[in-house]
Amino acid sequence: MHQGQKQLQTNHPFKVSPTRPTEAQLEKINTFTRRKFETDEIYIGQLRLAHNAIDRDGERFSEEVLERFAQTIIRKTMLFDHGKFESRKNAIGKFFDVEIERMTVQEAKKNLGEDLFLPLGVSEVQVLSPWFYIPRNGIDEQTITKIDAGIYDYASIGFRAEALVPITGHEGEILYREYRGVGRATEAAEGSLVYLGAQPGMGVKSNKTGEIEMGNNYDDLLVGDYKASEDHSDELCLRANCEICNQKSEKKPLKTKTLKEAEEDLLIPDDYQ
């Protein structure tokens, strides 16, 4: 049994996420309440909470796990900072509906503003995108304003999974680890707003339009002080804009190895905060 939180981040504008529920959404919301709420009493939004790409921890959720998350996220609590032991002040909302968005890697780059890296043989990005509601009288106006303004932007899923399986290459090297499970031991436990995410491309959907220049922040976090060579080969490379091929660290030399082995070496260390 594996439990954890996966933090996901975005710096890119998403498609519109309305803040007032429709009649159909309000009907779903009222199935969880002890009295009937009206439209002007409820604030809603949608998170992109988890995906099937390889993250900075060298892990990914299998498609079957994402499906289990979709089956179990409804009615779960939306928190601040995974504060389940202080839920009286950290519980701010509840998930009432969900969809799994499907897109190509190119569409993900356009829609999310981030490069997502799928394993070989997987061509479709799948994103767990639950809807949440917050009672307006149950939260202060400053928090609502910060959500609307994009200050509270990053999201993280709390979950359990039956197994974490290492996926190896032809020479037995670990390429990444994959969460698997279709039974009751695999479930989404909660979703949180956090200060910063660990996986690219996820967060609160906003109503902004246009595109933002992302720069190289994600690559900088991944490769640290490694500098790219001018004559690099992209064979076996997992990144669309590779910054690690045939690289040499200023702090320590990089041994000759496959690019997948180099990818494993350049993952964020466990003590990265």
C-alpha positions in Angstrom: 0.0 0.0 0.0 1.4 3.4 -1.0 0.0 6.7 0.3 1.2 10.2 -0.6 0.5 13.6 -2.0 1.4 14.7 -5.5 1.8 18.4 -5.9 1.2 19.9 -9.3 1.9 23.3 -10.6 1.0 25.6 -13.5 2.0 29.1 -14.6 -0.2 29.1 -17.6 -3.8 30.4 -18.1 -6.5 27.8 -18.5 -9.8 27.8 -20.2 -12.7 29.5 -18.3 -13.8 28.0 -15.0 -17.0 29.7 -13.9 -17.5 30.7 -10.3 -21.3 30.4 -10.2 -23.0 27.0 -10.5 -25.5 26.2 -13.2 -28.8 24.7 -12.2 -27.6 21.2 -13.0 -24.4 21.7 -11.0 -26.4 23.2 -8.1 -28.6 20.1 -8.1 -25.5 17.9 -7.8 -24.1 20.1 -5.0 -27.4 19.9 -3.0 -27.1 16.1 -2.9 -24.2 16.6 -0.4 -25.8 19.4 1.8 -28.2 19.2 4.7 -30.3 22.0 3.3 -30.9 23.4 -0.1 -28.4 26.1 -1.2 -29.1 28.7 -3.8 -26.8 29.8 -6.6 -25.5 32.9 -5.0 -24.5 31.0 -1.8 -22.1 28.8 -3.7 -18.6 29.4 -5.3 -17.4 26.7 -7.7 -14.3 26.0 -9.7 -12.3 23.2 -11.3 -8.9 21.9 -10.6 -6.5 19.9 -12.9 -5.3 17.7 -10.1 -3.4 14.7 -11.5 -2.1 13.4 -14.9 -0.4 10.3 -16.4 2.9 11.9 -17.3 6.3 11.3 -15.7 6.8 13.8 -12.9 9.9 15.3 -11.2 10.0 12.4 -8.7 10.4 10.0 -11.6 6.9 8.6 -11.0 3.6 8.5 -12.8 0.0 7.5 -12.3 -1.1 4.7 -14.6 -4.3 5.3 -16.5 -6.1 2.7 -14.4 -5.1 4.7 -11.2 -6.4 7.9 -12.7 -9.7 6.1 -13.5 -9.9 5.0 -9.8 -9.2 8.5 -8.7 -12.1 9.7 -10.9 -14.4 7.1 -9.3 -13.4 8.1 -5.8 -12.8 11.9 -5.8 -16.4 12.9 -5.6 -17.5 13.8 -2.1 -13.9 14.1 -0.9 -12.8 17.2 0.8 -10.8 20.1 -0.6 -8.1 21.3 1.8 -5.4 23.8 2.3 -1.9 22.1 2.5 -3.1 18.6 3.1 -4.3 19.7 6.5 -6.4 16.7 7.2 -5.6 16.6 10.9 -6.7 20.3 11.2 -9.7 20.0 8.9 -11.8 22.4 11.0 -9.8 25.3 9.6 -8.3 23.7 6.5 -11.3 22.1 4.9 -12.6 24.7 2.5 -14.7 22.8 0.0 -15.9 19.5 -1.5 -15.6 17.8 -4.9 -19.0 17.3 -6.6 -18.2 16.3 -10.2 -15.2 15.1 -12.2 -14.0 14.5 -15.7 -10.8 13.0 -17.3 -9.5 15.4 -20.0 -7.7 13.7 -22.8 -5.3 15.5 -25.2 -2.2 15.0 -27.2 1.2 16.0 -25.9 1.1 19.0 -28.3 -2.3 20.0 -27.1 -1.1 19.7 -23.5 1.7 22.1 -24.3 -0.8 24.5 -25.8 -3.5 24.1 -23.1 -1.3 23.8 -20.0 1.8 25.8 -21.0 4.1 23.0 -19.9 6.0 20.1 -21.5 4.6 16.8 -20.3 6.7 13.7 -20.8 4.9 10.4 -21.4 6.5 6.9 -21.4 7.3 5.2 -24.7 4.1 3.7 -26.1 1.7 6.2 -24.4 0.5 9.0 -26.7 -2.4 10.5 -24.9 -2.2 12.8 -21.9 -5.0 12.1 -19.4 -5.8 14.7 -16.7 -8.0 14.2 -13.6 -10.1 17.4 -13.4 -12.6 17.5 -10.5 -15.1 20.3 -9.8 -15.3 21.8 -6.3 -17.7 23.9 -4.4 -17.2 26.3 -1.5 -20.0 27.8 0.6 -19.5 31.6 0.3 -20.5 32.1 4.0 -18.0 29.4 5.0 -14.9 31.2 3.8 -13.6 34.7 4.0 -13.7 37.1 1.1 -9.9 37.4 1.0 -9.5 33.7 0.2 -12.1 33.9 -2.6 -10.2 36.9 -4.0 -6.9 35.1 -3.8 -8.3 32.2 -5.7 -9.8 34.5 -8.4 -6.5 36.4 -8.6 -4.4 33.3 -9.1 -2.6 33.6 -5.8 -3.9 30.2 -4.7 -2.9 28.5 -8.0 -1.1 25.2 -7.2 -2.8 21.9 -6.4 -1.9 18.6 -4.9 -3.7 15.3 -4.6 -3.7 13.1 -1.5 -4.1 9.4 -2.5 -3.5 5.7 -1.8 -2.3 3.2 -4.4 -1.9 -0.5 -4.2 1.5 -0.7 -5.8 4.5 1.4 -7.0 6.1 -0.6 -9.7 9.6 0.2 -11.2 9.6 0.3 -15.0 13.0 -0.8 -16.3 14.9 -0.5 -19.6 16.6 -3.1 -21.7 19.6 -3.2 -19.3 17.6 -3.3 -16.1 17.9 0.4 -15.4 14.9 2.0 -13.7 13.4 4.5 -16.1 10.5 5.6 -13.8 8.1 4.2 -11.2 4.4 3.7 -11.9 1.5 3.7 -9.4 -0.9 0.9 -10.2 -4.1 -0.5 -8.7 -7.8 -1.0 -9.6 -9.1 -2.2 -6.2 -10.5 -0.5 -3.2 -7.0 0.1 -1.8 -6.5 2.7 -4.6 -8.3 5.9 -4.2 -8.2 9.7 -4.2 -8.2 10.8 -0.5 -8.4 14.6 -0.9 -7.2 17.5 -3.0 -5.4 20.5 -1.7 -4.4 24.0 -2.6 -0.6 24.3 -1.8 2.1 26.9 -2.0 4.0 25.2 -4.8 3.7 22.1 -6.9 6.0 19.3 -7.9 4.5 18.3 -11.2 4.1 20.6 -14.1 0.8 21.6 -15.8 -1.8 21.4 -13.1 -3.7 23.9 -10.9 -6.9 26.0 -10.6 -8.5 26.7 -14.0 -8.7 30.5 -14.5 -10.6 32.8 -16.8 -7.5 34.4 -18.3 -6.9 34.4 -22.0 -3.8 34.4 -24.2 -0.4 32.8 -23.6 2.4 33.5 -21.2 6.1 33.0 -22.0 7.1 30.3 -19.6 10.9 30.7 -19.9 13.1 27.8 -18.7 12.1 27.6 -15.1 11.0 24.0 -15.3 14.1 22.9 -17.1 16.2 24.9 -14.6 14.6 23.0 -11.7 15.2 19.7 -13.3 18.8 20.0 -14.6 20.3 22.4 -12.0 23.8 23.4 -13.0 23.9 21.1 -16.0 24.6 23.0 -19.3 23.6 21.7 -22.7 26.1 20.8 -25.4 25.8 22.5 -28.8 26.0 19.1 -30.7 23.4 17.1 -28.9 21.6 14.0 -30.0 17.9 13.7 -29.2 17.9 9.9 -29.5 16.0 8.3 -26.6 15.4 11.8 -25.1 12.2 12.2 -23.1 12.0 16.0 -23.4 10.8 18.1 -26.3 13.4 20.7 -25.6 16.2 18.7 -24.2 18.6 20.4 -21.8 20.5 17.3 -20.6 21.8 15.5 -23.7 25.5 15.0 -23.7 25.8 17.4 -20.8 28.5 18.0 -18.3 28.0 19.3 -14.7 30.1 22.1 -13.4 30.0 20.5 -10.0 30.7 16.9 -11.0 31.3 15.1 -14.3 28.5 13.1 -15.9 29.6 9.6 -16.8 29.0 8.3 -20.3 25.6 6.7 -20.4 22.3 6.6 -22.2 20.0 9.6 -22.1 17.5 7.7 -20.1 20.2 7.0 -17.5 21.0 10.7 -17.5 17.4 11.5 -17.0 17.3 9.3 -13.9 20.4 11.1 -12.5 18.9 14.5 -13.0 15.7 14.0 -11.1 15.1 16.4 -8.1 16.6 14.8 -5.0 14.4 13.7 -2.1 15.3 16.6 0.1 14.3 19.2 -2.5 11.7 21.5 -1.0 
